[in-house]
Amino acid sequence: MQPVLAFAGWEVETVHLDRGSSLRDWIEVRGGGEVAYCATAAELQRLLSRHGLDLATFAEVDTIDDSRE
């Protein structure tokens, strides 16, 4: 199981999704009332930067609230 990282109401998690091409790992970002998916760490950092966030400030958490678990 991959860790879930959280900071200031935002969560980052690796998920397994089929987005039309086949099942693969995606990085799911939840926060600010949105859910977004990234394929690479560089895309993740760009997404977080747009919101003034840095992945280095996120910490691993034991539980999450994504309305699915």
N, C-alpha and C positions, 0 to 999 in steps of 0.2 A: 504494500500500500504506500502510495506517495504521500508526503507530508502536505498539509494545508498551511499556508502562510497567511497571516493577517496583520493589518495595521490600520488604525483609524477608520474602522467600518468597512475596509476593503479586504477581500480574500483572493488568494491565488492558489489554484489547484490544478494538477494534471488529471485530465479526464480522458476516457476512451469514447470517441464519438465516430459515427459514420456521417460525414458531411457531404456525401454523394460519391466519393471516390473509393472508399473502403474504411473499415474500422482502423483508427490509428490514434496516437496520443495527441492531444491538444492541450494548450494551457488556457484554462478558464479563469477569467477575471470578473469578480462580482464587486460592485460598489457604486455609490452615487446613483442608485436606481437603475443601473444597467448591467448587462452581462455581455462580455466580449470574449472572443476566442483568438488566440495567437498560435502560430505554428513554431516560432523560434524564440529564443531568449531575447534577441535583438528587437523583435516586434513587441515583445512584452515590455521591455524597457521604454520603447517609444510610446506605447499606450500609457504606461504609468507616468511618464514625464509630462504628457499632455495634461495630467491632473495634478502635477506638482509633487508626485510621489517617486520614491526610489526603492527598488526591491531590497536594498541593503537594510532598510528600516523595518522590514517585515519580520515577524517571528513565527515559529511553528506553533500551532495550536492543536489541542486534543479534540475539540468539538467545533462544528460549524453550523450555521443556520442558513442553508440554501433552499429550504422548503421542500427538499426531496429526501432527507434522511431522518 
